[in-house]
Amino acid sequence: MKGAPLKIGFIPLVDAAPLIIARELGFAEEEGIDLELKRSASWSALRDLLYVGQVDAAHMLAPVPVAGALGLGGAGVPLSVISVLSINGNVIGLGQELAYELRNKGHNFSFLNAKEAGKALIGSINDEFRIGVPFPFSMHAELIYYWLSEMGLPAPLGVSVRTIPPSVMVDALKAGEIDAFCVGEPWGSLSVENNVGTLLLPTCAIWKSAPEKVLATRTAWAESEPVLRDRLIRAVWRAARWLSDPSAHSLATEVLSRNEYLNVPAELIGRALSGNMVISAKGEERKIPGFVRFYEGAATFPWKSQAEWIGDRLASRNGLDRAKGREAAARTFRSDFYRAALGGTSAVLPGASSKLEGALSQPAVVTAAQGQLELEADSFFDGQIFEPSRT
Amino acid sequence: MSELLSIVVVESDRDRALQIVDSLRKAGEIEIYVIGTTTSLSREVQKRQPDVVLIDIENPSRDTLEELALASGPLERPVAMFVDQSDDGLSAAAIEAGVSAYVVDGLQPGRLKPILDAAIARFKMFERMRKELAATKQALEERKVIDRAKGMLMKAKGLSENEAYDILRKTAMGQNKRVADVADALVTAAGLLS
């Protein structure tokens, strides 16, 4: 029996996995919904498809709905985040020339330490340094700005940041249009595989729990379709839980690698899921536990404080009132919808909907709505702690 | 802004670009530039300063345009797909047809409508052609696989071509699958065993 049809847009990236798995492994069907997945070529196109109702929900960069709420970009259609889809999962990579320069100056490519990597990078570039990110409103851009600025290179002022879609990133690096990139998997690994790039750092080394992709809908849709909305949230949550089991990875990579989804070899996709990254064409391996997270530590809970962090950064960079920006941002992350959908299930929901961001350097057990919940480490590389306006 | 409306069309397929230009010309007197390579997109758009950029929704470089439009002042001129947001029907029709229009400066909706109408009609036609081409290609591929499967059966079981096809067809019916899928499975399995 077919369930209620829902059209969901996605961009070919490893972190679209919860949506693809929800469809292919039957989690959507169990919830009585039939997901039609529509692949999109660019983030702005996907956002616009969502605006005009060509898709009901979309795989989206966490800062896009927030930027819209602040009046930055887009056509002004209010969007709501009904669930986070993934935490972390991006890599910063360098062109071979620049990587060679860093090695020459003694950098060890530990793929671990944001301070050392930042120092080595800043010591090897000149005024013309160009870095590609997939979209102006992305965690890629935010984390690059945060990292470089804290390291003493004012960004975006002091560097040339270019918008290049993920699928074009490797070609842009090869063509010499950029010197470095920050991109989601599998595109970083593909640059390694094609001997075009060397990976310098995973973005989780900058912020250990950065909300990366979200599940976004038009606010009007989320409010007028509570039944479908709740089913969708649950189906995606169940898919995420399935994905968190390492024994599921080989099947997950096979499914994701299909033509209609990512259309890249399964082995490249497996690197991100297992956290066993290969950082250079020489085959140097680095183990990054929690490279991308879909489930552990309430990964998909839409924390208002995450939205506020993004809103605060966007407002301050664009000369907007920061308090208002935070408030508008927090309203887009609908922890109320998430709670409504998962309330009666075995999901452990946090007691609060906002928390200090960056306070945990180690996993910690906190009080949940019922029982206890283990949160993952969420510290920033420079130890800053972000305090949301309401806790 | 000069009196003449200026439009940049981003399209790498030369024939398609020419046809789009033709239909736009019919919509009125317009200055039109075609950009073929996406690597120079950013530079060209900045140089031309067009009123409108038309780009295929399937073109990933659409995100680069978004950045350009933002750089021209996100707060004074909120970037919208369409100037007149109240005209939802037009936006939806354009997106459905695969047109992305980027309005780079404030522009009267009345001036934009005929352009978009023309672009929508043209894009729809190409969409149909693209689908037909894809369907034809798939049919050809499937034909090849079925022929190979038939050949294998004929050789292995000493059958005639018709008998071999009959086996494929019956198996497909029995398994509620398409003949092409059964043929594909046979070819794949034979490849693994050989």
Boltz contact constraints between the chains, C-beta under 6 A:
constraints:
  - contact:
      token1: [A, 41]
      token2: [B, 58]
      max_distance: 6.0
  - contact:
      token1: [A, 41]
      token2: [B, 60]
      max_distance: 6.0
  - contact:
      token1: [A, 42]
      token2: [B, 60]
      max_distance: 6.0
  - contact:
      token1: [A, 42]
      token2: [B, 62]
      max_distance: 6.0
  - contact:
      token1: [A, 42]
      token2: [B, 63]
      max_distance: 6.0
  - contact:
      token1: [A, 43]
      token2: [B, 63]
      max_distance: 6.0
  - contact:
      token1: [A, 44]
      token2: [B, 62]
      max_distance: 6.0
  - contact:
      token1: [A, 44]
      token2: [B, 63]
      max_distance: 6.0
  - contact:
      token1: [A, 44]
      token2: [B, 66]
      max_distance: 6.0
  - contact:
      token1: [A, 45]
      token2: [B, 57]
      max_distance: 6.0
  - contact:
      token1: [A, 45]
      token2: [B, 62]
      max_distance: 6.0
  - contact:
      token1: [A, 48]
      token2: [B, 81]
      max_distance: 6.0
  - contact:
      token1: [A, 52]
      token2: [B, 91]
      max_distance: 6.0
  - contact:
      token1: [A, 52]
      token2: [B, 92]
      max_distance: 6.0
  - contact:
      token1: [A, 52]
      token2: [B, 95]
      max_distance: 6.0
  - contact:
      token1: [A, 54]
      token2: [B, 95]
      max_distance: 6.0
  - contact:
      token1: [A, 72]
      token2: [B, 74]
      max_distance: 6.0
  - contact:
      token1: [A, 73]
      token2: [B, 70]
      max_distance: 6.0
  - contact:
      token1: [A, 73]
      token2: [B, 79]
      max_distance: 6.0
  - contact:
      token1: [A, 75]
      token2: [B, 80]
      max_distance: 6.0
  - contact:
      token1: [A, 75]
      token2: [B, 81]
      max_distance: 6.0
  - contact:
      token1: [A, 75]
      token2: [B, 85]
      max_distance: 6.0
  - contact:
      token1: [A, 135]
      token2: [B, 63]
      max_distance: 6.0
  - contact:
      token1: [A, 136]
      token2: [B, 67]
      max_distance: 6.0
  - contact:
      token1: [A, 136]
      token2: [B, 70]
      max_distance: 6.0
  - contact:
      token1: [A, 163]
      token2: [B, 63]
      max_distance: 6.0
  - contact:
      token1: [A, 163]
      token2: [B, 64]
      max_distance: 6.0
  - contact:
      token1: [A, 163]
      token2: [B, 67]
      max_distance: 6.0
  - contact:
      token1: [A, 165]
      token2: [B, 60]
      max_distance: 6.0
  - contact:
      token1: [A, 165]
      token2: [B, 63]
      max_distance: 6.0
  - contact:
      token1: [A, 167]
      token2: [B, 60]
      max_distance: 6.0
  - contact:
      token1: [A, 168]
      token2: [B, 60]
      max_distance: 6.0
